[in-house]
């Protein structure tokens, strides 16, 4: 899994790249706790960028980091956390 660590107000945060249907989502984490959603890169966007010699996931990660550091993206320590085990059980049953 790709990730992009950085420091914010003394906290070690991480922009984590999560595979989703036909793309990737970027989430800001402190440890395993999600603090914010950074955006999504579709497979088509990634392929188009790759053809131009760019890495669209890395570009978005840098934008997200800049938004956090400048206060344009506000982190929410009370953000609901995913319950992957329950989601899988509900989907399968």
N, C-alpha and C positions, 0 to 999 in steps of 0.2 A: 504494500500500500504506500502510495506517495504521501509525503507530508512536508510541510514547510514551517519549521519552528521559528518563533520570535519572542522577544520580551516586550511586555506592556505593563507599565506601572509595577515593575518588580516581579510580575508573574511570568512564568514560562508558559506560553500558549503555543498552539500548534494548529495550522490549517491542514486539515485532513481531507484527502480525496477519497470519496466513496463511490463505488460503481453502482449505477442505477440503470434502469431500462434505457438503452440507447444513449448512454452518456455517463457523466460523472458530476457529482455534487461536491461542493467545497463547504466544510463545516469548520468553525473555529472551536477548538477544544481546550480545556484545561484538564490535563490528565485524560480521563474517559468521559468527562462531563461536557456536553454540548453547550456552548454559550451563544452561538449565533450561526446563521446561515449565510454563506458567502456567495452562493450562486451556482449556476449549472453550465456545463459545457456539453453540447451534444456531440455525438460521434461525427456528424457532418461538419460541424464547426472545427473539430479537432483535425479532421482530414484536410479540410481547406487550409487551415493554418500550417499544417505539416508540409503541404505542397509549396508553401511560401517560405519554408524553413523556420517556422515559428512553433512555439509550444503554447497552445492556447490555455492549457491548464496552468502552466507556470505564470503566464501573463495575468490570468484572473487571480491567482494566488497573490501576486504582488499588488494588484489593485485592492484586494480585500485587506491585506496587511496595511496598506496605506490608509484605507478608510478607517480601520480600527485605530491606528496610531494618531490620526487627525480628529477622531471623534465623530466622523460622519457615519460610522456604523457602530451602534450602541450594543454592547454585549449584555445579555440577560442571564444572570446566574440562576434564575428560577425557571428557565426554559424547560418545557416538558421533555423528558428523556425517552428515547425509543425503547420499547420492550420487544426486542427481536424474538425472543422465545415465544411470547404470547402471540405475536403477529404470525409467526410460522405455524403455530398450532391452529390458529383460527383459519388461516388460509388452507391448511391441509384437511381440516375437519368439517 
